Amino acid sequence: MKRRLLILTAFLVPTLLFSQSDSTSIFDLSLEFRPRFEYRNGYRELPADTSSPAMFVSQRCRLILTYKRKKFKFHTSIQDVRVWGQYGSKSNNGGLGIFEAYVESKFNEKWSIRIGRQGVDLDNGRLFSTAPFSLTSKAHEGLRLSYNNARVQSDLLSFYNQSGQQLFGTSYALPAPNYTSLSIHYFKMKLSKMFRISTLNSMEGYQSLSSSNTMYMRGTSGGRITLQHRGFFATLCAYYQYGQLQSGQSISAYYLQPEISYKLKKMKATLGMEYLSGDDATSNSEQSRSFSMLYGIVYKFMGNLNYFASFPNDVGGGGLINPYLLLQWQIHKKLLLQFDAHAFYLQNTVEKNGVLLDPFLGLENDLRFQYKINEFTTLTSGFAFMMPTESLAEIQYKSAYRTPVWSFIMIRYNPQLLFIERKLKKQHEASLL
């Protein structure tokens, strides 16, 4: 009897452990090839009278592979970035690396978890963005737990960095000032057909510059409310920054962004303002009031010249007020024209050589064309110039300068190389525990 039971068990266990089910498997292989010519004569820094323009061609090539099943996804993006001639014609060096490499597993139709190196795009990209126009873009390494239904989106993200495999300790002094830990929670809810709200809370942990045993935490909390009705769109965003900087200095700073836009047929006009708090040069406060834009996109909001990409250094610690006007015209279904105008003012007082600077920093105008040649080829060209003031020159320690000018022309190929979809029959292991 025992022998029969053992034989029966031997046949039943494999049957219980494995069951047959049909599943659809998708394999998608695509390419991005993006060379870009740039003319820089005042990009990021006012050109001195003695400086000469920079001209170069940069290139990004990505091989993007995605494998998907019903509750599983693997995605990786292998990228090579370089400037033409950077490594020479006989060099074996290169800029080959990984932009993204993650696995995403779904618990059900609403819950999923993503683990690995991944780009983070939240809200409008102001605080967290992949920054797709930049050569390398931005990505983080960690995990993302997501919940999505028809009305609610909730994402909890956690990242932790180390410089290598260590035997003892968790020192992460390099590369400073990168964070050691980063936690984010993003929540978005559709209240009605017209109204939406969202909240974003993040907490960064930075190792002290003077002691590897000390961790300073900086938090950013806030949210957004939006109203959209037909062609009209209005939004108000606010964030508060608190905690401590990597230097150990405490921080209490804030950010505001009201914006309205209206779209009529082929035209769209957007009027908005960014308000970033800064430090008062006439005050002896030991607390920082300078808001940091974290890991978001810059040129989309503050101009293509990227004069205010690093806070608080680019504004002398004085914060920034940035009213802007954006105009878009869809001239043709394949041709888009965009014009951006910015005015820049210091939010607080900045002192240079014992003199308080005038708050007006200058005006910037950007023009961009985008032409879709075919389904996988896009040609983009842009031109930007600025009319700076002496206040901006003082912040950048420039005694003599010319009008800043920057232009580019870029072609982007993004074809799908291979797409395979097929039915699979796979044995699924079931736990007996």
Secondary structure as the mmCIF struct_conf table of DSSP 4:
data_model
#
loop_
_struct_conf.conf_type_id
_struct_conf.id
_struct_conf.beg_label_comp_id
_struct_conf.beg_label_asym_id
_struct_conf.beg_label_seq_id
_struct_conf.end_label_comp_id
_struct_conf.end_label_asym_id
_struct_conf.end_label_seq_id
HELX_RH_AL_P HELX_RH_AL_P1 LYS A 2 LEU A 17
STRN STRN1 PHE A 18 ASN A 41
BEND BEND1 GLY A 42 GLU A 45
HELX_LH_PP_P HELX_LH_PP_P1 LEU A 46 PRO A 47
STRN STRN2 ALA A 48 ALA A 48
TURN_TY1_P TURN_TY1_P1 ASP A 49 THR A 50
STRN STRN3 ALA A 54 ARG A 69
TURN_TY1_P TURN_TY1_P2 LYS A 70 LYS A 71
STRN STRN4 PHE A 72 VAL A 83
TURN_TY1_P TURN_TY1_P3 TRP A 84 GLY A 85
BEND BEND2 GLN A 86 TYR A 87
TURN_TY1_P TURN_TY1_P4 SER A 89 LYS A 90
STRN STRN5 LEU A 96 LYS A 106
BEND BEND3 PHE A 107 LYS A 110
STRN STRN6 TRP A 111 GLN A 118
TURN_TY1_P TURN_TY1_P5 ASP A 123 ASN A 124
BEND BEND4 GLY A 125 LEU A 127
STRN STRN7 PHE A 128 PHE A 128
TURN_TY1_P TURN_TY1_P6 PRO A 132 PHE A 133
BEND BEND5 SER A 134 THR A 136
STRN STRN8 HIS A 140 ASN A 148
BEND BEND6 ALA A 150 ARG A 151
STRN STRN9 VAL A 152 TYR A 160
BEND BEND7 SER A 163 GLY A 164
BEND BEND8 LEU A 167 PHE A 168
BEND BEND9 LEU A 174 PRO A 175
TURN_TY1_P TURN_TY1_P7 ALA A 176 PRO A 177
BEND BEND10 THR A 180 THR A 180
STRN STRN10 SER A 181 LYS A 190
BEND BEND11 SER A 192 MET A 194
STRN STRN11 PHE A 195 GLN A 207
BEND BEND12 LEU A 209 SER A 210
TURN_TY1_P TURN_TY1_P8 SER A 212 ASN A 213
STRN STRN12 MET A 215 HIS A 229
TURN_TY1_P TURN_TY1_P9 ARG A 230 GLY A 231
STRN STRN13 PHE A 232 GLN A 244
TURN_TY1_P TURN_TY1_P10 GLN A 246 SER A 247
BEND BEND13 GLY A 248 GLY A 248
STRN STRN14 SER A 250 LEU A 264
TURN_TY1_P TURN_TY1_P11 LYS A 265 LYS A 266
STRN STRN15 MET A 267 LEU A 276
TURN_TY1_P TURN_TY1_P12 ALA A 281 THR A 282
BEND BEND14 GLU A 286 GLN A 287
STRN STRN16 SER A 288 SER A 288
TURN_TY1_P TURN_TY1_P13 LEU A 294 LEU A 294
STRN STRN17 TYR A 295 TYR A 295
BEND BEND15 VAL A 298 VAL A 298
HELX_RH_AL_P HELX_RH_AL_P2 TYR A 299 MET A 302
TURN_TY1_P TURN_TY1_P14 ASN A 304 LEU A 305
TURN_TY1_P TURN_TY1_P15 TYR A 307 PHE A 308
BEND BEND16 SER A 310 SER A 310
TURN_TY1_P TURN_TY1_P16 PHE A 311 PRO A 312
HELX_RH_3T_P HELX_RH_3T_P1 ASN A 313 VAL A 315
TURN_TY1_P TURN_TY1_P17 GLY A 316 GLY A 317
BEND BEND17 GLY A 318 GLY A 318
STRN STRN18 LEU A 320 HIS A 332
TURN_TY1_P TURN_TY1_P18 LYS A 333 LYS A 334
STRN STRN19 LEU A 335 TYR A 345
BEND BEND18 GLN A 347 ASN A 348
STRN STRN20 GLU A 351 LYS A 352
TURN_TY1_P TURN_TY1_P19 ASN A 353 GLY A 354
STRN STRN21 VAL A 355 LEU A 356
HELX_LH_PP_P HELX_LH_PP_P2 LEU A 357 ASP A 358
BEND BEND19 PRO A 359 PRO A 359
STRN STRN22 PHE A 360 ASN A 374
TURN_TY1_P TURN_TY1_P20 GLU A 375 PHE A 376
STRN STRN23 THR A 377 PRO A 388
HELX_RH_AL_P HELX_RH_AL_P3 GLU A 390 ILE A 395
TURN_TY1_P TURN_TY1_P21 GLN A 396 TYR A 397
BEND BEND20 SER A 399 ALA A 400
STRN STRN24 TYR A 401 TYR A 401
STRN STRN25 VAL A 405 TYR A 413
STRN STRN26 GLN A 416 GLU A 429
#
